[in-house]
Structures are given as structure tokens and as C-alpha cells.
């Protein structure tokens, strides 16, 4: 290899390493927020959830706890379906996440359902803050996994 190629490869590797370090660095506010989430409840009582959601909870426990404490997802204030979709996709693309497309859909359906049951008041507040078109889409997506959800 020529010195020019080595410099390019070496420079690229250094840039990649620097990018990884910068991406891992979090602001003190983010660190405090995550610490609070991580210290919260560690389980969800899904005994009253439909069988499909009880099975999905096991996928949630297995997949999400492979990268961070499960309490982070349980205690998140994320409740709008589009936010869960974006977050799950981001997690799917992380190295070694091992989350398949089918598992991603299962996680999305579970987290959307769970938010509509366990965090319904927070969800209604978040929905009320959305523009009308976005709110309609979100409600439709929630009702697809939880027809009993009462929208604001």
C-alpha cells in the first residue's frame, strides 16, 4: 500500500474513532435524565395485557436489556407512536443490537400499546400538543394496537 492510501485509511479510522467517542459523550443533563430512568421501575405488570402483548413484553425484556437496563424503556416519557418508531429503528441499526425487522415491529406494537395503557394520561397530553394531522395519524396507529384507547 502506498503512504497516501495508508494515510487515508488511517485518517478514516481516526475520524471514525473520534466520531464514536463524540457520539458516546453525553451532556450532564442527558446523563442525569438517563440515570433517573434507569433507577425507576424494573418491570411492568402485564398480567392484564392481551396474550400477544405478554409475549411481546418478553421480546422487549430480552432485546432492550441487551444494551441498557430495561428500566430505561419502562420509565421513558416517550409515548407517541412516531417517537417509538424512530427510536426502535435507531436501536435496530446499532451494532450488535440483534433486533430483526419482525422484532422491531413487535417492540413498536408493545411499546405503543403499553404507552396507551400504562401512560395514557401522558399520551393524551402529548397527543393534544400535536398538530391535528399528526394527532389523527397517531391516534389511528394507537387504535391499531389498542382499539380500547380513548383519544383526547
N, C-alpha and C positions, 0 to 999 in steps of 0.2 A: 504494500500500500504506500502511496506517496504521502509525504508530510502534509500536503494540502488536504487529502482525504482524511487522514488521522485527525487533523485539527477540526475538520467539520464534524466528524463523528464524536470526538472528544467534547467539542463545544456543544453539540446537541445533547450529549449525555449530561453535561454540566447544567445546561438550561433545563433539562427535564428534572434533574435532581433538585434544582433551585425551585422550580415550579411546584414540585411535590412538597417541599418544606414550607413554601409560602401557603399552599393550599391547606396544610395541616395546622398552621398557626391560626389561632382564633383570638378574637378580641376578648378582653376581660368580661364584657357584658355577655358574649356568647358562652364563654366558659361558665359563668355564673348561672345562666339560663339552663344549660345542659346539666350542670351539677344538681340543680333543683329538680329537673325532670327525672334524672337518674335516681334521686333519693326518694321519689314518690312510690306509689303502689307498684307492686311487682307482678300482680296477677289481675285478671278480670274474671269475675264470676259469670261464666257463660252458660250456666245450667238452665237458664230460661230462654236461651237463644235457640233458634232452629238447628236441627242436626247438621245441616250444611255449614252453618256459621261456627258450630262447635268444632267441626273438622278443620275449618279454615283457621280457627284460633291456634290449633296445633301447628299448622304451617307457619303462622305468624310467630309463634314462640320459637320454632326451630330456625327459621331463616333470619329473623331480625336479631335474635340473640347471638348469632354467629359473628356479628360485627360490633354490636354495642349492647349495653344492658337493655333488657326487654322493657324496663320501666320507661325508657325514653319514648317509645311509641305509645305506651299506655297513657302516659301523662301529657302527651303533646296537646297543645291547644289548636292543632291543625284539625279542621273539621269539614271543610268544603271539599267535595269530590275532586275538583280540578287540582287542588293543592296536593291531595293524596296521590293522584295520578302522576303528577310531576315529581313528587318525592320518591315514589316507588321506582319510576323509570331511572331516576338518578342513582338509586341504590342498585338497581339491576346492572348498571354499567360500571360499578366499582369492581376492581379486580378481586377475584375470589369470592364474590357475593354468592355465586351459585344459585341465583334466582332465575328460574326459567320464565318464559313468557306466560305459561299457564299458571305458575306460582305467583307471578306478578299480578295476574288478573284475580287470583284467589285472594291475595293480600289486599288489593284495591277493594274488592267486594266486602271483605271482612271489615276493613278499617272504615269504609263508608257506612256500613251497617252499624258498626259499634258506635260511631260518632252520632248516628241518628237515634240511638237508644240511650247510651250512657252519657252523652254530651249534648243532648237535644236542645237544651236552653242556649248553650254556647253556639250551636249550629244555627238555631233560629236567628240569633243576633248577627252572626256572620252573613247569613242569607239576606237579612234585611238591609245590610250595608252594600250588597252587590247591586250593580245596575240591573234593571228589570230583565233584560235579555239573558244576562248571565245567571240571574236568580232562577229564571224559568228552566234553563238548561240544568242547573244544579239540582233543582227540585225533581226534575224528571229522572236524573241519574240516581238520586237517593231513593225515589219510589221504585226504581227498577230492582233495588236490593231489599228495600223495606217498604212495601206498599202501605203499611200502617202509619208511616210517618205523617204527622200533621204539620204542614208548612205554615209559616207566618202569614 
